[in-house]
Amino acid sequence: MPDFLSLDTQGSELDILRGADATLRDHCIALATEIEFHPMYEGQALFSGIFDFALRHGFYFAGFTYLQEISPKRMPVGARAKGFLAFGDALFLRRIDSVKSIARSPNEQHLMLLKLAFVALNFGYLEYALLVLDAAEQAKPDRALSARLMSRDCYRLLDGLRRVAQALPAGFLHTQRSELVAERRKMVEQGYLAAAKEQAARGRIAATRLGGALRRRLRPVWHRLRNVYMDVGTGTPVHRTSAPAVSLPPGTTDATAGPAAGGMSPSIEDLLESYGYSWLAYEVRRRRRDAEGYVAGRLH
């Protein structure tokens, strides 16, 4: 029985799904099918019919993996823009509660959920994959089954993702606009304060440079006066003592350096890269960088 059902049958997809009702209900954890938004074949069902059928059988509509536009009449190149959305491919993923309702044992539930998580991951739905992995862990499978699964790369990847995600700090975006505005205002104020401190530091540096320049100019004059003073025998030379040595704290390289940076634990991006999911690691990284400045409680 298929875990993943993929259909592209030129308008007869819903008829096939109806004929495979029991298989879809009791075994499939994901469905990918061609859909149309406008009739292209006589008597065919459109996207809405497949959508309703999948929802009744315990699936979420995850999204479109491909979409194509058409126009009622093609214009010459140079006179074209957007067309009408015509057809494409849709992905449906099984709900967790639906999997639990059809699994006949803890081991079967655990395995079905792991397969669901792997399919979701391969289509880029990382958050849903992690949610499903938490549910799979709660199924309490036999240790023997878990050990056998860990011999395969796909299941080791899933286990690693679950562990790394659990170790992440709780960083979430603001849910209240007023809180976001207040925090951004405080960040702006801190930015002005930092700018003022930097300007003051620049002023001190300029003053120090000026003082150094004056000392360089006056030092030869002082040496000449000191020599004259010593020549007439009325004084003793003044010896300049060296500055005391500065002892550096362990793990630093200079007097102003902080402690040496410790090793960082691997991120989800690193783990995905190591298993060949560079495209997904890129997407996770892009979204992380876009959102980091808006995480609640993080003042920069």
N, C-alpha and C positions, 0 to 999 in steps of 0.2 A: 504494500500500500504506500502511496506517495506521501512524503512529508511536505513537499513543496510542489504545487501544481502550477504549471505555466501553460497558457492557452493563447493561440493566435490562429483562429479558424475562420476568419473572414465573415464575421457576423453571426456565427452559430454558438458563440461562447456561452450564453445563458442557457441554451438548450442542453449543452453538454454538462454544465454545472447542475442543472436540475436532474439529469440522469445519473450524476455521481453524488447525489444528495448524501447518502450514507457515508461514502468515503470522505467527502468534504467535512461532514459533521464529526466523524469519529477519528480521523487520522491526520488531516492536513493542518499544518501550523502556519502556512503562508500560501498566498495565491497571487500570481502575476498574470494579468490578462489584457489582451487588446480591447480597447473600448472606442466607441464612436459617439460623437455629440450630435451628428446629423446623419440621417439615414443614407447609407451607401449601398445597402443590399436590401432586397425585397423582404419585408417581414422581420427584419432584424430588431433585436432589443438594443436600446441605447445605454449610455453609461448609468443613467438613473436606475434602470432595472437591475443591472449587475451590482450596483452600490447597495440597493435595498436587500438583495438576496444575500450578499456577503455579510451585511450587518446582522441579519436574522440568524446567521449561522455562527455568530460569535467572533467576527473579525472587526478590526479597526480599518478604516481607510487611511493608509499611511501617506500616500501621495502619488504623483505621476513620475514615472521614470523616463517618459518620452512624450512629447506633444508635437503635433504638426498642424499648421494652418493651411487653409485654402481660401480662394476668393471666388465668388460667383462668376467673375469675368477677369481674366488676366490682362493687366495693362502692360505697355512696353516698359523695359528697364529704364528707370529714371522717373517713373510715375507710380512706384510701388511703395507701400508702407506695411501696416499691420493687416493681416487677413483674419478670417473667422477661424476660431478653434474648431478643428474637425475631428481628429482622432489621435490616439496615442496608446500608451501602456500604463496601466494602473496597478499599484501594489497594495495588497491587503495583508495585515498581520494579525494573528490570533490574539485575542484578549487572554490575560493571565487567568482570570476566573473561568473562562471557557475551557482552557486546558485542564484546569483542576477538576472540572466537572466531568471530563471524558476519560481521564487517566484511571487505570484500574489498579494501580499500586503506587507506592512512594517512588520506587525505582523508575517506573514508566513516566510518572509526572516529572521527575527530575530530568530525565533524558529528553522528553518532549520540550521542556522549558529551555534546556541548553541548546537544542536545535533551533528553537524560536529566537533565542538571543543571538545565535550565530548568523541566522538569516538577516535579522535586523541590523546587526553590525555590518554585514557585507553590503547593505544598501545605504549605509551611513547613518542609521538611526541609533546613535550611541547611547543616548539617554534611556531610550526604551530597552535597549539591550541590557543596560546595567540594572534597570528595574526588574527585568525578567530574571537576571542572574541572582538577585536577592531572593526572589520567590523560589528559584530552583534550589538554593541553599537551604531554605526552610522546609523543603520536602523530605529531608533526612534520609538520603539513599543509603544503601548498604556500603560499607567501607570497601568491599571487594569491587563493586561497580565503580566507585570513585577512583580507586587505584588503576583499574583498567582504562578508564577514560583519560587519566593523566599521562598515558603513554602516547597520546596523540597531540600534535601541535595545536589543533584548533581548540581543544578543551583546555590545554595549558594557557593559551592566550586568553580565553574567557576567564579562567581562574585568576590570572594575573591582573586583568582589567578590574575585576571585582575587588581585589585586595588593594590595588593602587587607588581606586575611587574611594574606598572606605577611609583611606588615610589622608585624603584631601581636607584642607581646612574648610570650614563652612562659610564659603563666600557666595552670597546671593545678591542679586540686584535689588534695588529698592522697589517696594510694592506701593509705597505712598509717595505721591508727587511732592507733598509738602516736605517730607523728610529729605528727599533728593535735593530740593531747592536749598534747604537749610545747610546741608552738607557741602553742596557746591559753593555756596556763599562763603562758608568757613574756609574752604580750600582757596578761594580767591583772596580772602583776607590774609591767610598764611603766606600766599604768594607775594603780596605786597610787603609783608613783614620780612620775608626772606630777601626780597629785592633791596629793602632798606639796609638790612644787615650787610649785604654784599657791597652796597655803595659805601657804607662806613668802613668796611674792611679795605676797600680800594683807597679810601682817603688815608688810612693809617699806613698802607704800603707806600703811598706817594710821599707822606711825611718822612717815613723811614729812609726812602731813597734820597730825599733832600738832605736829611741829616748826614747820611753817608757821604754825599757829595761835599758837604761843608767840612767834614772831618778829613777827607782826602786833601782838600785845599789847605787846611790849617795845620796838618801834621808836619809838613816840612818847616813851617814857621816855628812850631813848638820845638822841633829837634834843634834848630839853630839857636833858639833862646836857651835851651837846656845846655848846649855845648858851651855857649858863652858863659853861662852860670858856673859850669864846672871848671872852665879855664881860669877863672879868677880865683878859684880855690875857696869859694865861700859856700859850697854845697856838696851834696853827694848825689850820685846818679839815682834816679828812680827806676826800679825794675818792675816791669809789668808781669803779673802772674797770669798763667794760662787758666782758661775756664775749666771747671771740674768736668770729668767725663760723665756722660749720661749713660746709665745702665738701662738697656731696653728690656721690656717685659717679654717673657717667653712667647714665641710664636709671632713676633713682630720683626719687621725689617728696618724700621726707622723710628725716631722718637714720636712721630705723629701717627704711626700706623696702628690700626686696631688689631684684634685677634685674627689669626689666620682663618680664612673661611673653611668650614668643614664640608665634607662631601654631602651632596644632596641626593635624596632618594629619587629613583626614576619616576618620570611623569607618565601620564597616559600617552602623551605625544611620543615619548621615547619608546614606550612599549609597542605602540602601533608601528613605528618606524622599524623596529627590530624584527617584526613579523611581516614586513613588506607592505604595510598599509600606509604608504607615504601620502597618498591622496587624502585619506581620512585624518591623518596627523596634521596635514596642512589645514584642513577645515577646522579642526579643534583649535589649532594655534591661532588661526585668523579670528575666530569667534572669541577666544580668550583675550586676545589683545584689544579687540574692539570693546569688550565689556569691563576690563579691569579697572578703568577709571570711574566706573559707576557702581562698584560693589559697595554695599551698605557698610558703613563703619570704617571704610578705608580712606583716611585723609592723607593726601600726598604733599 
